[in-house]
Amino acid sequence: MVLMWISPEAGGRDKPPDGLVYSTVARLYVPNVSAPVADWSVVIQFDTKPVHGRPVHGWVRFLSPDAPQHLLSTGTIFELIEGKKVVAKGQVL
């Protein structure tokens, strides 16, 4: 997975999370489907500490073991959401 944090000026967070693990809601966009498929709680494990303006790599998984795992397949695009605010955009590699 690769992820890019949205800058505060563009409506994102003031700063990325401090740690290497982060959990929030993700809006999923599956290849060849025009509308978002669903919103699911996810856990992100970063390879390095995230910073604004630089892509960060890591792993993404659903918080619930009952979630539709096939939605996190290669090419799936997702937005991380805090409340009504989109704070980051990523893609499953």
RONU-549094 format. One record per atom (N, C-alpha, C): x, y, z. Coordinates in steps of 0.1 Angstrom, whole numbers, padded with zeros to 4 digits, always signed. Layout:
N
XYZ
...
This chain:
93
+0008-0012+0000
+0000+0000+0000
+0009+0012+0000
+0004+0022-0007
+0011+0035-0007
+0000+0046-0003
+0004+0055+0005
-0005+0065+0010
+0001+0079+0010
-0007+0089+0007
-0003+0103+0007
-0013+0111+0016
-0007+0118+0026
-0015+0126+0034
-0019+0139+0027
-0031+0143+0030
-0036+0156+0024
-0031+0167+0033
-0026+0178+0027
-0021+0189+0035
-0032+0196+0043
-0028+0203+0054
-0038+0211+0061
-0045+0221+0052
-0037+0227+0043
-0042+0238+0034
-0053+0232+0024
-0052+0219+0022
-0062+0213+0012
-0073+0206+0020
-0073+0208+0033
-0084+0203+0042
-0081+0190+0049
-0068+0186+0049
-0064+0174+0057
-0060+0177+0071
-0054+0168+0077
-0050+0169+0091
-0039+0180+0093
-0038+0185+0105
-0027+0194+0108
-0014+0187+0107
-0013+0175+0111
-0001+0166+0109
-0005+0152+0109
+0003+0144+0102
+0000+0129+0102
+0001+0123+0116
-0004+0111+0117
-0003+0104+0130
+0012+0103+0135
+0014+0103+0148
+0028+0102+0153
+0034+0088+0152
+0026+0078+0153
+0031+0064+0154
+0031+0057+0141
+0034+0044+0141
+0035+0036+0129
+0022+0028+0127
+0012+0029+0136
+0000+0022+0134
-0012+0032+0136
-0021+0031+0127
-0032+0041+0126
-0045+0034+0122
-0056+0037+0128
-0069+0031+0125
-0080+0042+0123
-0087+0041+0112
-0098+0050+0109
-0107+0043+0099
-0117+0051+0093
-0126+0046+0083
-0119+0049+0069
-0121+0039+0061
-0116+0040+0047
-0128+0039+0037
-0128+0048+0028
-0138+0047+0017
-0131+0040+0005
-0136+0029+0001
-0130+0020-0009
-0135+0022-0023
-0126+0023-0033
-0129+0024-0047
-0123+0013-0054
-0131+0003-0059
-0125-0009-0066
-0124-0006-0080
-0113-0011-0087
-0111-0009-0101
-0123-0013-0109
-0126-0006-0119
-0137-0008-0129
-0151-0006-0122
-0152+0000-0111
-0165+0003-0104
-0165+0018-0102
-0174+0026-0108
-0174+0040-0108
-0177+0047-0094
-0185+0041-0086
-0188+0047-0073
-0180+0040-0062
-0179+0046-0050
-0172+0039-0039
-0181+0026-0036
-0174+0016-0032
-0180+0003-0029
-0186+0004-0015
-0178+0008-0005
-0182+0008+0009
-0172+0016+0017
-0177+0019+0030
-0168+0024+0040
-0166+0013+0050
-0153+0011+0054
-0149+0001+0064
-0138+0006+0073
-0138+0002+0085
-0127+0005+0094
-0115-0003+0090
-0104+0004+0090
-0091-0002+0086
-0080+0001+0096
-0070-0008+0096
-0058-0005+0103
-0047-0004+0093
-0039+0007+0095
-0027+0009+0086
-0015+0007+0095
-0005-0001+0089
+0008-0003+0095
+0018+0004+0086
+0024+0014+0090
+0034+0022+0082
+0048+0015+0083
+0055+0016+0072
+0069+0011+0071
+0078+0022+0078
+0075+0035+0076
+0082+0046+0082
+0072+0056+0088
+0077+0065+0096
+0068+0075+0102
+0063+0084+0090
+0049+0086+0090
+0044+0094+0079
+0046+0109+0081
+0048+0116+0069
+0050+0130+0069
+0042+0136+0058
+0038+0148+0059
+0031+0155+0048
+0040+0157+0036
+0035+0155+0024
+0042+0158+0012
+0051+0146+0007
+0051+0135+0014
+0058+0124+0010
+0050+0111+0010
+0050+0103+0000
+0042+0090+0001
+0049+0081+0011
+0040+0074+0018
+0045+0064+0028
+0039+0050+0024
+0047+0040+0026
+0044+0027+0023
+0040+0019+0035
+0033+0009+0034
+0029+0000+0045
+0019-0010+0042
+0011-0014+0052
+0001-0025+0050
-0012-0020+0054
-0023-0024+0048
-0036-0020+0052
-0044-0033+0054
-0052-0034+0064
-0061-0045+0067
-0074-0040+0073
-0084-0048+0072
-0097-0044+0078
-0096-0046+0093
-0103-0038+0101
-0103-0040+0115
-0111-0052+0119
-0122-0055+0112
-0131-0066+0114
-0126-0078+0106
-0125-0090+0112
-0122-0102+0104
-0133-0106+0095
-0145-0101+0097
-0157-0105+0089
-0158-0095+0077
-0149-0086+0075
-0150-0077+0064
-0147-0084+0051
-0152-0079+0040
-0149-0085+0026
-0135-0083+0022
-0126-0092+0026
-0112-0091+0023
-0108-0089+0009
-0117-0094-0001
-0114-0093-0015
-0114-0078-0019
-0120-0069-0012
-0120-0055-0015
-0106-0048-0014
-0097-0054-0006
-0084-0049-0005
-0074-0056-0014
-0078-0057-0027
-0069-0064-0037
-0062-0053-0044
-0052-0057-0051
-0043-0048-0059
-0051-0039-0068
-0048-0026-0067
-0055-0016-0075
-0066-0009-0068
-0071-0014-0057
-0081-0007-0049
-0076+0006-0044
-0083+0017-0047
-0080+0030-0042
-0088+0033-0030
-0083+0040-0020
-0091+0043-0008
-0087+0057-0003
-0097+0063+0004
-0095+0075+0011
-0097+0073+0026
-0088+0078+0034
-0090+0077+0049
-0098+0089+0053
-0108+0086+0062
-0117+0096+0066
-0117+0098+0081
-0117+0110+0086
-0119+0113+0100
-0131+0122+0101
-0142+0117+0106
-0154+0125+0106
-0159+0126+0092
-0161+0138+0087
-0165+0141+0073
-0153+0145+0065
-0141+0145+0071
-0129+0150+0064
-0121+0139+0058
-0117+0140+0045
-0108+0131+0039
-0094+0136+0042
-0086+0127+0049
-0073+0131+0054
-0061+0125+0046
-0064+0114+0038
-0053+0108+0031
-0059+0100+0019
-0051+0097+0009
-0055+0089-0002
-0045+0079-0004
-0049+0066-0008
-0039+0056-0009
-0044+0046-0020
-0035+0036-0023
-0038+0025-0032
-0031+0013-0027
-0038+0002-0029
-0033-0012-0026
-0024-0016-0037
-0012-0019-0034
-0002-0023-0045
-0001-0038-0047
